[in-house]
Amino acid sequence: MAKPIIVTWGGVQSTFDHEKLDRAKLYGKRQRQILDPHEQRCERAELSRDGTLLIRSGMTAQGYFDEGNAWIPNGKLVGLDADGKPLPHIPSTLGEAQKLDGPVDPGELLDLAVRSVYTLDPNGLDPKLEAELKAGKVFRFTFSYRGGYDTELAYLVCNAGAFFALVGSPAVSEWCELQTTVADDPGGDDDGDELDFEMF
């Protein structure tokens, strides 16, 4: 079982067991299965570009091949910054107390690109924090499920029946506009835009 999500607010610690929420759990799922002539289920696979390797589902998530076709497992991969220097490895936040910020502006959730949603089962919840959440307040904390080279933001929220953590990164929008604004010419002659049907 995964370690719990632990947060602190006002010097008091609260603990939540968690379970990832996905569409299959909400709506169920249907899956089309392909069977061979012996009624055995077929599995998807593909050939590498040079045609020497048969790659089955899940194999590419375990590591990579370098340019010399040497196998590099994920555990040996290192994150690099823009200058090519190794990045510090950030441990998982599960099981480690994370400070809650807030209450924060609920509008922050509208700018969050949500990647994961977790249902939370309180296991030692601070009554003051519970009252704030049930009043509709939103709290923010740092989150990293497995650890790595980056962290995400998690927002602790509550509705009438459950507690949730919405995890993601702020969505940054780039606004574009014309360099030069084109003005209409009120004195222009529009007769040139009329169609001459004799041309057809």
Phi, psi and omega in degrees: 000139182293152176296155184283164169273123182241129179230155176234140178214125183064028179081002181249136184265139175232145184235139179228129163283152187220155177215132182290136180257128178225174184298325181297323180287330179281315190243356187078177180210156175238144182226129177274125182249136178260128182247148177274179181301343180260018178064023176265143182291134178273147177244143181286139176208161177214157179274147173293168185300326180274359176076013184260344183236140174259115186258119179264166182301132178094344183292324182287347179277352184267344182170193184220160170258133177276186184295336178266015181064024174273137182282126179242107179291155183304327182297340181260358179285145182235136176280140180236148176274187184296337180267003179083011179268143181299138177272149177291141179279130181260124181288165176297144177273352180294135181081355179244132183295130178244135181287133176276135171258135177136184009297143180252168179295122179303339178297341177299330180295331180289338179259014181260126172276096187286126179256326182215150174233132180241134170276137186246137177248106184299135178223076186099062183264130177299124181303324179293318177295319178300317180296319178296316180296317181290342175275001177097008180285153182240136180235152184237143175209165180278141185220136171211113187292304184258350188087168181158222184244009179206156176242164177241171174261140175238140179244126180267120182225169181213144170242197185295338187236350187201166176251146182222154169240120177260120188245136178178201180231150179300134178273122181258123180256135176259121180268129181245145177214161180294141176292323182233129178274128181272124180262142176289145177263103184294341182263008184288160179260117182271359184297334182289346181271353182286143181279140173255103186291346177290343178292335183272000000 
